[in-house]
Amino acid sequence: MAVKHIGLPAICDISVTNVCNAACGFCGFSRDKTLRGRARYIDVRKFSAALAILWRRSIRYVTLQGGEPSSIRISFGSSR
């Protein structure tokens, strides 16, 4: 089966935060790694605007990663 190339990325990876309380060896955000710069968290309004742009550009797969997102209080609302 041939894959049609549409000239766009198929997946968008988004880091929710650079802060983490775990020590996973595979991750660059783990607590035993040196935090570069200040602690950062995703801006929900900008994230919402970005999702609309990604949708218009036919990006249908978004992964949330980075840090420990369950340690921060962000509500993304309901999905479509």
N, CA, C, O and CB atoms as a CASP TS submission, in Angstrom:
PFRMAT TS
TARGET T0000
AUTHOR 0000-0000-0000
METHOD Language model
MODEL 1
PARENT N/A
ATOM      1  N   MET     1       0.833  -1.173   0.000  1.00  0.00           N
ATOM      2  CA  MET     1       0.000   0.000   0.000  1.00  0.00           C
ATOM      3  C   MET     1       0.881   1.240   0.000  1.00  0.00           C
ATOM      4  O   MET     1       1.723   1.397   0.884  1.00  0.00           O
ATOM      5  CB  MET     1      -0.949  -0.004   1.204  1.00  0.00           C
ATOM      6  N   ALA     2       0.705   2.103  -0.953  1.00  0.00           N
ATOM      7  CA  ALA     2       1.491   3.326  -1.059  1.00  0.00           C
ATOM      8  C   ALA     2       0.967   4.386  -0.092  1.00  0.00           C
ATOM      9  O   ALA     2      -0.240   4.521   0.108  1.00  0.00           O
ATOM     10  CB  ALA     2       1.466   3.857  -2.502  1.00  0.00           C
ATOM     11  N   VAL     3       1.894   5.131   0.499  1.00  0.00           N
ATOM     12  CA  VAL     3       1.522   6.210   1.408  1.00  0.00           C
ATOM     13  C   VAL     3       1.571   7.519   0.645  1.00  0.00           C
ATOM     14  O   VAL     3       2.587   7.848   0.032  1.00  0.00           O
ATOM     15  CB  VAL     3       2.458   6.254   2.652  1.00  0.00           C
ATOM     16  N   LYS     4       0.484   8.263   0.678  1.00  0.00           N
ATOM     17  CA  LYS     4       0.423   9.545  -0.009  1.00  0.00           C
ATOM     18  C   LYS     4       1.145  10.599   0.824  1.00  0.00           C
ATOM     19  O   LYS     4       0.827  10.788   1.999  1.00  0.00           O
ATOM     20  CB  LYS     4      -1.046   9.962  -0.272  1.00  0.00           C
ATOM     21  N   HIS     5       2.101  11.277   0.231  1.00  0.00           N
ATOM     22  CA  HIS     5       2.838  12.336   0.912  1.00  0.00           C
ATOM     23  C   HIS     5       2.071  13.642   0.741  1.00  0.00           C
ATOM     24  O   HIS     5       1.837  14.086  -0.383  1.00  0.00           O
ATOM     25  CB  HIS     5       4.295  12.463   0.356  1.00  0.00           C
ATOM     26  N   ILE     6       1.683  14.251   1.844  1.00  0.00           N
ATOM     27  CA  ILE     6       0.918  15.491   1.772  1.00  0.00           C
ATOM     28  C   ILE     6       1.756  16.731   2.095  1.00  0.00           C
ATOM     29  O   ILE     6       1.234  17.846   2.093  1.00  0.00           O
ATOM     30  CB  ILE     6      -0.255  15.417   2.715  1.00  0.00           C
ATOM     31  N   GLY     7       3.045  16.545   2.371  1.00  0.00           N
ATOM     32  CA  GLY     7       3.926  17.671   2.597  1.00  0.00           C
ATOM     33  C   GLY     7       3.824  18.292   3.976  1.00  0.00           C
ATOM     34  O   GLY     7       4.386  19.363   4.207  1.00  0.00           O
ATOM     35  N   LEU     8       3.132  17.657   4.888  1.00  0.00           N
ATOM     36  CA  LEU     8       2.987  18.170   6.243  1.00  0.00           C
ATOM     37  C   LEU     8       3.365  17.090   7.247  1.00  0.00           C
ATOM     38  O   LEU     8       3.334  15.903   6.922  1.00  0.00           O
ATOM     39  CB  LEU     8       1.548  18.662   6.491  1.00  0.00           C
ATOM     40  N   PRO     9       3.719  17.491   8.463  1.00  0.00           N
ATOM     41  CA  PRO     9       3.961  16.467   9.485  1.00  0.00           C
ATOM     42  C   PRO     9       2.654  15.772   9.843  1.00  0.00           C
ATOM     43  O   PRO     9       1.584  16.376   9.761  1.00  0.00           O
ATOM     44  CB  PRO     9       4.605  17.091  10.751  1.00  0.00           C
ATOM     45  N   ALA    10       2.735  14.535  10.230  1.00  0.00           N
ATOM     46  CA  ALA    10       1.542  13.773  10.573  1.00  0.00           C
ATOM     47  C   ALA    10       1.202  13.891  12.052  1.00  0.00           C
ATOM     48  O   ALA    10       0.053  13.684  12.442  1.00  0.00           O
ATOM     49  CB  ALA    10       1.728  12.317  10.201  1.00  0.00           C
ATOM     50  N   ILE    11       2.191  14.223  12.880  1.00  0.00           N
ATOM     51  CA  ILE    11       2.014  14.274  14.330  1.00  0.00           C
ATOM     52  C   ILE    11       2.615  15.559  14.861  1.00  0.00           C
ATOM     53  O   ILE    11       3.643  16.023  14.367  1.00  0.00           O
ATOM     54  CB  ILE    11       2.660  13.045  15.017  1.00  0.00           C
ATOM     55  N   CYS    12       1.979  16.130  15.862  1.00  0.00           N
ATOM     56  CA  CYS    12       2.533  17.291  16.551  1.00  0.00           C
ATOM     57  C   CYS    12       2.773  16.899  18.009  1.00  0.00           C
ATOM     58  O   CYS    12       1.835  16.519  18.709  1.00  0.00           O
ATOM     59  CB  CYS    12       1.574  18.537  16.443  1.00  0.00           C
ATOM     60  N   ASP    13       4.004  16.988  18.463  1.00  0.00           N
ATOM     61  CA  ASP    13       4.365  16.696  19.851  1.00  0.00           C
ATOM     62  C   ASP    13       4.371  17.996  20.640  1.00  0.00           C
ATOM     63  O   ASP    13       5.031  18.959  20.250  1.00  0.00           O
ATOM     64  CB  ASP    13       5.753  15.988  19.938  1.00  0.00           C
ATOM     65  N   ILE    14       3.643  18.028  21.739  1.00  0.00           N
ATOM     66  CA  ILE    14       3.545  19.229  22.560  1.00  0.00           C
ATOM     67  C   ILE    14       4.000  18.896  23.971  1.00  0.00           C
ATOM     68  O   ILE    14       3.499  17.956  24.588  1.00  0.00           O
ATOM     69  CB  ILE    14       2.097  19.793  22.563  1.00  0.00           C
ATOM     70  N   SER    15       4.954  19.671  24.480  1.00  0.00           N
ATOM     71  CA  SER    15       5.419  19.498  25.856  1.00  0.00           C
ATOM     72  C   SER    15       4.562  20.366  26.770  1.00  0.00           C
ATOM     73  O   SER    15       4.513  21.586  26.618  1.00  0.00           O
ATOM     74  CB  SER    15       6.934  19.866  25.994  1.00  0.00           C
ATOM     75  N   VAL    16       3.898  19.732  27.707  1.00  0.00           N
ATOM     76  CA  VAL    16       2.984  20.414  28.612  1.00  0.00           C
ATOM     77  C   VAL    16       3.752  21.249  29.640  1.00  0.00           C
ATOM     78  O   VAL    16       3.342  22.364  29.961  1.00  0.00           O
ATOM     79  CB  VAL    16       2.081  19.399  29.321  1.00  0.00           C
ATOM     80  N   THR    17       4.840  20.726  30.145  1.00  0.00           N
ATOM     81  CA  THR    17       5.668  21.413  31.127  1.00  0.00           C
ATOM     82  C   THR    17       7.088  20.864  31.056  1.00  0.00           C
ATOM     83  O   THR    17       7.321  19.785  30.512  1.00  0.00           O
ATOM     84  CB  THR    17       5.085  21.253  32.555  1.00  0.00           C
ATOM     85  N   ASN    18       8.027  21.613  31.608  1.00  0.00           N
ATOM     86  CA  ASN    18       9.399  21.118  31.693  1.00  0.00           C
ATOM     87  C   ASN    18       9.743  20.740  33.124  1.00  0.00           C
ATOM     88  O   ASN    18      10.912  20.521  33.442  1.00  0.00           O
ATOM     89  CB  ASN    18      10.386  22.168  31.171  1.00  0.00           C
ATOM     90  N   VAL    19       8.747  20.662  33.986  1.00  0.00           N
ATOM     91  CA  VAL    19       8.923  20.329  35.392  1.00  0.00           C
ATOM     92  C   VAL    19       8.448  18.901  35.626  1.00  0.00           C
ATOM     93  O   VAL    19       7.401  18.498  35.119  1.00  0.00           O
ATOM     94  CB  VAL    19       8.154  21.326  36.304  1.00  0.00           C
ATOM     95  N   CYS    20       9.210  18.146  36.384  1.00  0.00           N
ATOM     96  CA  CYS    20       8.810  16.764  36.644  1.00  0.00           C
ATOM     97  C   CYS    20       9.307  16.319  38.007  1.00  0.00           C
ATOM     98  O   CYS    20      10.349  16.776  38.476  1.00  0.00           O
ATOM     99  CB  CYS    20       9.344  15.826  35.551  1.00  0.00           C
ATOM    100  N   ASN    21       8.549  15.414  38.650  1.00  0.00           N
ATOM    101  CA  ASN    21       8.958  14.865  39.942  1.00  0.00           C
ATOM    102  C   ASN    21       9.371  13.398  39.826  1.00  0.00           C
ATOM    103  O   ASN    21       9.655  12.759  40.839  1.00  0.00           O
ATOM    104  CB  ASN    21       7.825  15.008  40.955  1.00  0.00           C
ATOM    105  N   ALA    22       9.409  12.868  38.631  1.00  0.00           N
ATOM    106  CA  ALA    22       9.848  11.488  38.406  1.00  0.00           C
ATOM    107  C   ALA    22      11.325  11.490  37.987  1.00  0.00           C
ATOM    108  O   ALA    22      11.902  12.547  37.730  1.00  0.00           O
ATOM    109  CB  ALA    22       8.961  10.790  37.317  1.00  0.00           C
ATOM    110  N   ALA    23      11.907  10.336  37.925  1.00  0.00           N
ATOM    111  CA  ALA    23      13.319  10.227  37.553  1.00  0.00           C
ATOM    112  C   ALA    23      13.508   9.177  36.466  1.00  0.00           C
ATOM    113  O   ALA    23      14.368   8.304  36.587  1.00  0.00           O
ATOM    114  CB  ALA    23      14.177   9.880  38.781  1.00  0.00           C
ATOM    115  N   CYS    24      12.718   9.256  35.417  1.00  0.00           N
ATOM    116  CA  CYS    24      12.808   8.293  34.317  1.00  0.00           C
ATOM    117  C   CYS    24      14.118   8.515  33.554  1.00  0.00           C
ATOM    118  O   CYS    24      14.426   9.641  33.165  1.00  0.00           O
ATOM    119  CB  CYS    24      11.581   8.425  33.359  1.00  0.00           C
ATOM    120  N   GLY    25      14.869   7.469  33.344  1.00  0.00           N
ATOM    121  CA  GLY    25      16.157   7.578  32.683  1.00  0.00           C
ATOM    122  C   GLY    25      16.080   8.008  31.226  1.00  0.00           C
ATOM    123  O   GLY    25      17.023   8.607  30.710  1.00  0.00           O
ATOM    124  N   PHE    26      14.972   7.712  30.556  1.00  0.00           N
ATOM    125  CA  PHE    26      14.837   8.012  29.129  1.00  0.00           C
ATOM    126  C   PHE    26      14.399   9.440  28.843  1.00  0.00           C
ATOM    127  O   PHE    26      14.438   9.877  27.693  1.00  0.00           O
ATOM    128  CB  PHE    26      13.860   7.067  28.510  1.00  0.00           C
ATOM    129  N   CYS    27      13.980  10.177  29.874  1.00  0.00           N
ATOM    130  CA  CYS    27      13.345  11.473  29.661  1.00  0.00           C
ATOM    131  C   CYS    27      14.258  12.640  30.024  1.00  0.00           C
ATOM    132  O   CYS    27      14.958  12.603  31.036  1.00  0.00           O
ATOM    133  CB  CYS    27      12.072  11.558  30.466  1.00  0.00           C
ATOM    134  N   GLY    28      14.243  13.670  29.189  1.00  0.00           N
ATOM    135  CA  GLY    28      15.044  14.860  29.447  1.00  0.00           C
ATOM    136  C   GLY    28      14.443  15.791  30.481  1.00  0.00           C
ATOM    137  O   GLY    28      15.084  16.769  30.867  1.00  0.00           O
ATOM    138  N   PHE    29      13.231  15.516  30.942  1.00  0.00           N
ATOM    139  CA  PHE    29      12.563  16.382  31.909  1.00  0.00           C
ATOM    140  C   PHE    29      12.638  15.853  33.337  1.00  0.00           C
ATOM    141  O   PHE    29      12.135  16.512  34.246  1.00  0.00           O
ATOM    142  CB  PHE    29      11.125  16.562  31.519  1.00  0.00           C
ATOM    143  N   SER    30      13.239  14.701  33.569  1.00  0.00           N
ATOM    144  CA  SER    30      13.196  14.084  34.892  1.00  0.00           C
ATOM    145  C   SER    30      13.879  14.948  35.951  1.00  0.00           C
ATOM    146  O   SER    30      14.748  15.762  35.640  1.00  0.00           O
ATOM    147  CB  SER    30      13.848  12.713  34.848  1.00  0.00           C
ATOM    148  N   ARG    31      13.471  14.757  37.200  1.00  0.00           N
ATOM    149  CA  ARG    31      13.914  15.632  38.296  1.00  0.00           C
ATOM    150  C   ARG    31      15.413  15.613  38.530  1.00  0.00           C
ATOM    151  O   ARG    31      15.966  16.579  39.055  1.00  0.00           O
ATOM    152  CB  ARG    31      13.225  15.241  39.562  1.00  0.00           C
ATOM    153  N   ASP    32      16.085  14.530  38.149  1.00  0.00           N
ATOM    154  CA  ASP    32      17.519  14.472  38.381  1.00  0.00           C
ATOM    155  C   ASP    32      18.334  15.073  37.230  1.00  0.00           C
ATOM    156  O   ASP    32      19.564  15.058  37.262  1.00  0.00           O
ATOM    157  CB  ASP    32      17.935  13.042  38.605  1.00  0.00           C
ATOM    158  N   LYS    33      17.651  15.595  36.227  1.00  0.00           N
ATOM    159  CA  LYS    33      18.322  16.321  35.150  1.00  0.00           C
ATOM    160  C   LYS    33      18.338  17.803  35.529  1.00  0.00           C
ATOM    161  O   LYS    33      17.509  18.241  36.327  1.00  0.00           O
ATOM    162  CB  LYS    33      17.603  16.091  33.761  1.00  0.00           C
ATOM    163  N   THR    34      19.241  18.558  34.984  1.00  0.00           N
ATOM    164  CA  THR    34      19.322  19.979  35.295  1.00  0.00           C
ATOM    165  C   THR    34      18.252  20.736  34.515  1.00  0.00           C
ATOM    166  O   THR    34      18.190  20.649  33.289  1.00  0.00           O
ATOM    167  CB  THR    34      20.728  20.533  34.972  1.00  0.00           C
ATOM    168  N   LEU    35      17.409  21.480  35.235  1.00  0.00           N
ATOM    169  CA  LEU    35      16.383  22.295  34.609  1.00  0.00           C
ATOM    170  C   LEU    35      17.046  23.525  34.000  1.00  0.00           C
ATOM    171  O   LEU    35      17.711  24.289  34.700  1.00  0.00           O
ATOM    172  CB  LEU    35      15.283  22.700  35.632  1.00  0.00           C
ATOM    173  N   ARG    36      16.867  23.711  32.716  1.00  0.00           N
ATOM    174  CA  ARG    36      17.444  24.871  32.032  1.00  0.00           C
ATOM    175  C   ARG    36      16.393  25.968  31.964  1.00  0.00           C
ATOM    176  O   ARG    36      15.306  25.774  31.422  1.00  0.00           O
ATOM    177  CB  ARG    36      17.947  24.494  30.601  1.00  0.00           C
ATOM    178  N   GLY    37      16.732  27.115  32.520  1.00  0.00           N
ATOM    179  CA  GLY    37      15.779  28.220  32.508  1.00  0.00           C
ATOM    180  C   GLY    37      14.726  28.051  33.584  1.00  0.00           C
ATOM    181  O   GLY    37      14.861  27.228  34.488  1.00  0.00           O
ATOM    182  N   ARG    38      13.683  28.842  33.470  1.00  0.00           N
ATOM    183  CA  ARG    38      12.612  28.810  34.463  1.00  0.00           C
ATOM    184  C   ARG    38      11.628  27.674  34.186  1.00  0.00           C
ATOM    185  O   ARG    38      11.586  27.123  33.086  1.00  0.00           O
ATOM    186  CB  ARG    38      11.873  30.150  34.487  1.00  0.00           C
ATOM    187  N   ALA    39      10.854  27.344  35.184  1.00  0.00           N
ATOM    188  CA  ALA    39       9.797  26.352  35.019  1.00  0.00           C
ATOM    189  C   ALA    39       8.756  26.918  34.056  1.00  0.00           C
ATOM    190  O   ALA    39       8.364  28.080  34.164  1.00  0.00           O
ATOM    191  CB  ALA    39       9.149  25.975  36.396  1.00  0.00           C
ATOM    192  N   ARG    40       8.315  26.089  33.118  1.00  0.00           N
ATOM    193  CA  ARG    40       7.355  26.554  32.115  1.00  0.00           C
ATOM    194  C   ARG    40       6.190  25.580  32.042  1.00  0.00           C
ATOM    195  O   ARG    40       6.352  24.368  32.184  1.00  0.00           O
ATOM    196  CB  ARG    40       8.029  26.704  30.724  1.00  0.00           C
ATOM    197  N   TYR    41       5.003  26.151  31.815  1.00  0.00           N
ATOM    198  CA  TYR    41       3.780  25.368  31.672  1.00  0.00           C
ATOM    199  C   TYR    41       3.058  25.830  30.419  1.00  0.00           C
ATOM    200  O   TYR    41       3.191  26.983  30.009  1.00  0.00           O
ATOM    201  CB  TYR    41       2.866  25.505  32.926  1.00  0.00           C
ATOM    202  N   ILE    42       2.306  24.946  29.820  1.00  0.00           N
ATOM    203  CA  ILE    42       1.588  25.279  28.595  1.00  0.00           C
ATOM    204  C   ILE    42       0.536  26.361  28.876  1.00  0.00           C
ATOM    205  O   ILE    42      -0.128  26.337  29.912  1.00  0.00           O
ATOM    206  CB  ILE    42       0.921  24.014  27.995  1.00  0.00           C
ATOM    207  N   ASP    43       0.397  27.286  27.962  1.00  0.00           N
ATOM    208  CA  ASP    43      -0.629  28.321  28.038  1.00  0.00           C
ATOM    209  C   ASP    43      -1.876  27.763  27.351  1.00  0.00           C
ATOM    210  O   ASP    43      -1.856  27.512  26.146  1.00  0.00           O
ATOM    211  CB  ASP    43      -0.148  29.678  27.366  1.00  0.00           C
ATOM    212  N   VAL    44      -2.944  27.568  28.095  1.00  0.00           N
ATOM    213  CA  VAL    44      -4.126  26.892  27.582  1.00  0.00           C
ATOM    214  C   VAL    44      -4.752  27.652  26.411  1.00  0.00           C
ATOM    215  O   VAL    44      -5.215  27.027  25.457  1.00  0.00           O
ATOM    216  CB  VAL    44      -5.148  26.717  28.694  1.00  0.00           C
ATOM    217  N   ARG    45      -4.775  28.976  26.464  1.00  0.00           N
ATOM    218  CA  ARG    45      -5.357  29.746  25.355  1.00  0.00           C
ATOM    219  C   ARG    45      -4.536  29.575  24.072  1.00  0.00           C
ATOM    220  O   ARG    45      -5.092  29.389  22.990  1.00  0.00           O
ATOM    221  CB  ARG    45      -5.446  31.243  25.730  1.00  0.00           C
ATOM    222  N   LYS    46      -3.223  29.639  24.205  1.00  0.00           N
ATOM    223  CA  LYS    46      -2.369  29.458  23.024  1.00  0.00           C
ATOM    224  C   LYS    46      -2.472  28.029  22.503  1.00  0.00           C
ATOM    225  O   LYS    46      -2.446  27.797  21.294  1.00  0.00           O
ATOM    226  CB  LYS    46      -0.899  29.799  23.357  1.00  0.00           C
ATOM    227  N   PHE    47      -2.589  27.072  23.426  1.00  0.00           N
ATOM    228  CA  PHE    47      -2.741  25.677  23.032  1.00  0.00           C
ATOM    229  C   PHE    47      -4.031  25.487  22.245  1.00  0.00           C
ATOM    230  O   PHE    47      -4.046  24.789  21.231  1.00  0.00           O
ATOM    231  CB  PHE    47      -2.726  24.761  24.265  1.00  0.00           C
ATOM    232  N   SER    48      -5.105  26.102  22.706  1.00  0.00           N
ATOM    233  CA  SER    48      -6.389  26.010  22.016  1.00  0.00           C
ATOM    234  C   SER    48      -6.297  26.606  20.614  1.00  0.00           C
ATOM    235  O   SER    48      -6.806  26.027  19.654  1.00  0.00           O
ATOM    236  CB  SER    48      -7.483  26.722  22.823  1.00  0.00           C
ATOM    237  N   ALA    49      -5.651  27.755  20.499  1.00  0.00           N
ATOM    238  CA  ALA    49      -5.464  28.380  19.181  1.00  0.00           C
ATOM    239  C   ALA    49      -4.607  27.495  18.282  1.00  0.00           C
ATOM    240  O   ALA    49      -4.871  27.382  17.085  1.00  0.00           O
ATOM    241  CB  ALA    49      -4.813  29.774  19.328  1.00  0.00           C
ATOM    242  N   ALA    50      -3.587  26.870  18.853  1.00  0.00           N
ATOM    243  CA  ALA    50      -2.713  25.985  18.072  1.00  0.00           C
ATOM    244  C   ALA    50      -3.482  24.776  17.555  1.00  0.00           C
ATOM    245  O   ALA    50      -3.254  24.337  16.427  1.00  0.00           O
ATOM    246  CB  ALA    50      -1.519  25.523  18.920  1.00  0.00           C
ATOM    247  N   LEU    51      -4.390  24.230  18.365  1.00  0.00           N
ATOM    248  CA  LEU    51      -5.181  23.082  17.915  1.00  0.00           C
ATOM    249  C   LEU    51      -6.020  23.437  16.694  1.00  0.00           C
ATOM    250  O   LEU    51      -6.145  22.634  15.770  1.00  0.00           O
ATOM    251  CB  LEU    51      -6.087  22.580  19.045  1.00  0.00           C
ATOM    252  N   ALA    52      -6.589  24.626  16.689  1.00  0.00           N
ATOM    253  CA  ALA    52      -7.377  25.059  15.528  1.00  0.00           C
ATOM    254  C   ALA    52      -6.503  25.149  14.277  1.00  0.00           C
ATOM    255  O   ALA    52      -6.931  24.760  13.190  1.00  0.00           O
ATOM    256  CB  ALA    52      -8.042  26.423  15.807  1.00  0.00           C
ATOM    257  N   ILE    53      -5.290  25.656  14.428  1.00  0.00           N
ATOM    258  CA  ILE    53      -4.357  25.751  13.296  1.00  0.00           C
ATOM    259  C   ILE    53      -3.970  24.356  12.814  1.00  0.00           C
ATOM    260  O   ILE    53      -3.949  24.090  11.612  1.00  0.00           O
ATOM    261  CB  ILE    53      -3.091  26.552  13.694  1.00  0.00           C
ATOM    262  N   LEU    54      -3.664  23.468  13.760  1.00  0.00           N
ATOM    263  CA  LEU    54      -3.296  22.096  13.388  1.00  0.00           C
ATOM    264  C   LEU    54      -4.437  21.413  12.648  1.00  0.00           C
ATOM    265  O   LEU    54      -4.202  20.704  11.670  1.00  0.00           O
ATOM    266  CB  LEU    54      -2.913  21.280  14.637  1.00  0.00           C
ATOM    267  N   TRP    55      -5.659  21.617  13.097  1.00  0.00           N
ATOM    268  CA  TRP    55      -6.823  21.009  12.443  1.00  0.00           C
ATOM    269  C   TRP    55      -6.948  21.503  11.002  1.00  0.00           C
ATOM    270  O   TRP    55      -7.171  20.711  10.087  1.00  0.00           O
ATOM    271  CB  TRP    55      -8.116  21.328  13.230  1.00  0.00           C
ATOM    272  N   ARG    56      -6.802  22.815  10.806  1.00  0.00           N
ATOM    273  CA  ARG    56      -6.882  23.371   9.448  1.00  0.00           C
ATOM    274  C   ARG    56      -5.783  22.821   8.549  1.00  0.00           C
ATOM    275  O   ARG    56      -5.960  22.729   7.334  1.00  0.00           O
ATOM    276  CB  ARG    56      -6.796  24.897   9.493  1.00  0.00           C
ATOM    277  N   ARG    57      -4.654  22.457   9.138  1.00  0.00           N
ATOM    278  CA  ARG    57      -3.531  21.914   8.365  1.00  0.00           C
ATOM    279  C   ARG    57      -3.564  20.391   8.286  1.00  0.00           C
ATOM    280  O   ARG    57      -2.577  19.764   7.898  1.00  0.00           O
ATOM    281  CB  ARG    57      -2.215  22.362   8.976  1.00  0.00           C
ATOM    282  N   SER    58      -4.681  19.808   8.647  1.00  0.00           N
ATOM    283  CA  SER    58      -4.922  18.355   8.563  1.00  0.00           C
ATOM    284  C   SER    58      -4.056  17.526   9.501  1.00  0.00           C
ATOM    285  O   SER    58      -3.806  16.352   9.228  1.00  0.00           O
ATOM    286  CB  SER    58      -4.692  17.889   7.159  1.00  0.00           C
ATOM    287  N   ILE    59      -3.601  18.107  10.584  1.00  0.00           N
ATOM    288  CA  ILE    59      -2.881  17.349  11.609  1.00  0.00           C
ATOM    289  C   ILE    59      -3.935  16.764  12.537  1.00  0.00           C
ATOM    290  O   ILE    59      -4.694  17.504  13.162  1.00  0.00           O
ATOM    291  CB  ILE    59      -1.842  18.252  12.399  1.00  0.00           C
ATOM    292  N   ARG    60      -3.984  15.447  12.630  1.00  0.00           N
ATOM    293  CA  ARG    60      -5.013  14.789  13.424  1.00  0.00           C
ATOM    294  C   ARG    60      -4.457  14.047  14.627  1.00  0.00           C
ATOM    295  O   ARG    60      -5.225  13.499  15.417  1.00  0.00           O
ATOM    296  CB  ARG    60      -5.780  13.838  12.566  1.00  0.00           C
ATOM    297  N   TYR    61      -3.149  14.018  14.783  1.00  0.00           N
ATOM    298  CA  TYR    61      -2.526  13.323  15.897  1.00  0.00           C
ATOM    299  C   TYR    61      -1.677  14.300  16.696  1.00  0.00           C
ATOM    300  O   TYR    61      -0.725  14.883  16.176  1.00  0.00           O
ATOM    301  CB  TYR    61      -1.673  12.141  15.398  1.00  0.00           C
ATOM    302  N   VAL    62      -2.030  14.472  17.967  1.00  0.00           N
ATOM    303  CA  VAL    62      -1.288  15.356  18.858  1.00  0.00           C
ATOM    304  C   VAL    62      -0.896  14.539  20.079  1.00  0.00           C
ATOM    305  O   VAL    62      -1.743  13.890  20.694  1.00  0.00           O
ATOM    306  CB  VAL    62      -2.132  16.625  19.258  1.00  0.00           C
ATOM    307  N   THR    63       0.372  14.569  20.428  1.00  0.00           N
ATOM    308  CA  THR    63       0.819  13.892  21.637  1.00  0.00           C
ATOM    309  C   THR    63       1.203  14.937  22.670  1.00  0.00           C
ATOM    310  O   THR    63       1.874  15.921  22.360  1.00  0.00           O
ATOM    311  CB  THR    63       2.008  12.940  21.343  1.00  0.00           C
ATOM    312  N   LEU    64       0.767  14.708  23.903  1.00  0.00           N
ATOM    313  CA  LEU    64       1.142  15.568  25.019  1.00  0.00           C
ATOM    314  C   LEU    64       2.244  14.854  25.774  1.00  0.00           C
ATOM    315  O   LEU    64       2.109  13.685  26.137  1.00  0.00           O
ATOM    316  CB  LEU    64      -0.084  15.890  25.953  1.00  0.00           C
ATOM    317  N   GLN    65       3.322  15.554  26.004  1.00  0.00           N
ATOM    318  CA  GLN    65       4.488  14.943  26.635  1.00  0.00           C
ATOM    319  C   GLN    65       5.218  15.988  27.457  1.00  0.00           C
ATOM    320  O   GLN    65       4.821  17.152  27.506  1.00  0.00           O
ATOM    321  CB  GLN    65       5.432  14.321  25.579  1.00  0.00           C
ATOM    322  N   GLY    66       6.278  15.560  28.095  1.00  0.00           N
ATOM    323  CA  GLY    66       7.157  16.465  28.808  1.00  0.00           C
ATOM    324  C   GLY    66       6.755  16.695  30.242  1.00  0.00           C
ATOM    325  O   GLY    66       5.614  17.052  30.533  1.00  0.00           O
ATOM    326  N   GLY    67       7.696  16.488  31.132  1.00  0.00           N
ATOM    327  CA  GLY    67       7.434  16.756  32.537  1.00  0.00           C
ATOM    328  C   GLY    67       6.378  15.842  33.114  1.00  0.00           C
ATOM    329  O   GLY    67       6.154  14.737  32.620  1.00  0.00           O
ATOM    330  N   GLU    68       5.748  16.303  34.141  1.00  0.00           N
ATOM    331  CA  GLU    68       4.713  15.538  34.823  1.00  0.00           C
ATOM    332  C   GLU    68       3.400  16.306  34.744  1.00  0.00           C
ATOM    333  O   GLU    68       3.055  17.044  35.668  1.00  0.00           O
ATOM    334  CB  GLU    68       5.105  15.258  36.303  1.00  0.00           C
ATOM    335  N   PRO    69       2.663  16.138  33.645  1.00  0.00           N
ATOM    336  CA  PRO    69       1.443  16.913  33.443  1.00  0.00           C
ATOM    337  C   PRO    69       0.358  16.663  34.486  1.00  0.00           C
ATOM    338  O   PRO    69      -0.502  17.520  34.687  1.00  0.00           O
ATOM    339  CB  PRO    69       0.894  16.618  32.096  1.00  0.00           C
ATOM    340  N   SER    70       0.378  15.520  35.149  1.00  0.00           N
ATOM    341  CA  SER    70      -0.654  15.265  36.157  1.00  0.00           C
ATOM    342  C   SER    70      -0.419  16.057  37.434  1.00  0.00           C
ATOM    343  O   SER    70      -1.288  16.090  38.305  1.00  0.00           O
ATOM    344  CB  SER    70      -0.714  13.786  36.481  1.00  0.00           C
ATOM    345  N   SER    71       0.745  16.697  37.563  1.00  0.00           N
ATOM    346  CA  SER    71       1.023  17.481  38.761  1.00  0.00           C
ATOM    347  C   SER    71       0.569  18.930  38.638  1.00  0.00           C
ATOM    348  O   SER    71       0.690  19.697  39.594  1.00  0.00           O
ATOM    349  CB  SER    71       2.496  17.439  39.065  1.00  0.00           C
ATOM    350  N   ILE    72       0.047  19.318  37.470  1.00  0.00           N
ATOM    351  CA  ILE    72      -0.443  20.685  37.307  1.00  0.00           C
ATOM    352  C   ILE    72      -1.927  20.660  37.035  1.00  0.00           C
ATOM    353  O   ILE    72      -2.449  19.665  36.532  1.00  0.00           O
ATOM    354  CB  ILE    72       0.301  21.412  36.173  1.00  0.00           C
ATOM    355  N   ARG    73      -2.611  21.733  37.358  1.00  0.00           N
ATOM    356  CA  ARG    73      -4.066  21.783  37.195  1.00  0.00           C
ATOM    357  C   ARG    73      -4.435  22.531  35.928  1.00  0.00           C
ATOM    358  O   ARG    73      -4.548  23.757  35.925  1.00  0.00           O
ATOM    359  CB  ARG    73      -4.728  22.446  38.412  1.00  0.00           C
ATOM    360  N   ILE    74      -4.621  21.777  34.847  1.00  0.00           N
ATOM    361  CA  ILE    74      -5.064  22.338  33.588  1.00  0.00           C
ATOM    362  C   ILE    74      -6.239  21.513  33.101  1.00  0.00           C
ATOM    363  O   ILE    74      -6.183  20.284  33.087  1.00  0.00           O
ATOM    364  CB  ILE    74      -3.916  22.366  32.539  1.00  0.00           C
ATOM    365  N   SER    75      -7.289  22.184  32.707  1.00  0.00           N
ATOM    366  CA  SER    75      -8.441  21.490  32.145  1.00  0.00           C
ATOM    367  C   SER    75      -8.543  21.865  30.671  1.00  0.00           C
ATOM    368  O   SER    75      -8.680  23.038  30.326  1.00  0.00           O
ATOM    369  CB  SER    75      -9.758  21.850  32.914  1.00  0.00           C
ATOM    370  N   PHE    76      -8.476  20.868  29.815  1.00  0.00           N
ATOM    371  CA  PHE    76      -8.573  21.104  28.375  1.00  0.00           C
ATOM    372  C   PHE    76     -10.017  20.999  27.906  1.00  0.00           C
ATOM    373  O   PHE    76     -10.279  21.165  26.715  1.00  0.00           O
ATOM    374  CB  PHE    76      -7.695  20.111  27.606  1.00  0.00           C
ATOM    375  N   GLY    77     -10.950  20.733  28.791  1.00  0.00           N
ATOM    376  CA  GLY    77     -12.345  20.611  28.400  1.00  0.00           C
ATOM    377  C   GLY    77     -12.609  19.272  27.748  1.00  0.00           C
ATOM    378  O   GLY    77     -11.779  18.365  27.798  1.00  0.00           O
ATOM    379  N   SER    78     -13.760  19.161  27.145  1.00  0.00           N
ATOM    380  CA  SER    78     -14.118  17.894  26.504  1.00  0.00           C
ATOM    381  C   SER    78     -13.579  17.829  25.084  1.00  0.00           C
ATOM    382  O   SER    78     -13.346  18.858  24.450  1.00  0.00           O
ATOM    383  CB  SER    78     -15.638  17.708  26.497  1.00  0.00           C
ATOM    384  N   SER    79     -13.386  16.630  24.596  1.00  0.00           N
ATOM    385  CA  SER    79     -12.900  16.427  23.237  1.00  0.00           C
ATOM    386  C   SER    79     -14.072  16.410  22.278  1.00  0.00           C
ATOM    387  O   SER    79     -15.226  16.271  22.683  1.00  0.00           O
ATOM    388  CB  SER    79     -12.089  15.121  23.126  1.00  0.00           C
ATOM    389  N   ARG    80     -13.751  16.555  20.981  1.00  0.00           N
ATOM    390  CA  ARG    80     -14.812  16.539  19.957  1.00  0.00           C
ATOM    391  C   ARG    80     -15.366  15.166  19.775  1.00  0.00           C
ATOM    392  O   ARG    80     -16.264  14.966  18.957  1.00  0.00           O
ATOM    393  CB  ARG    80     -14.299  17.055  18.631  1.00  0.00           C
TER
END
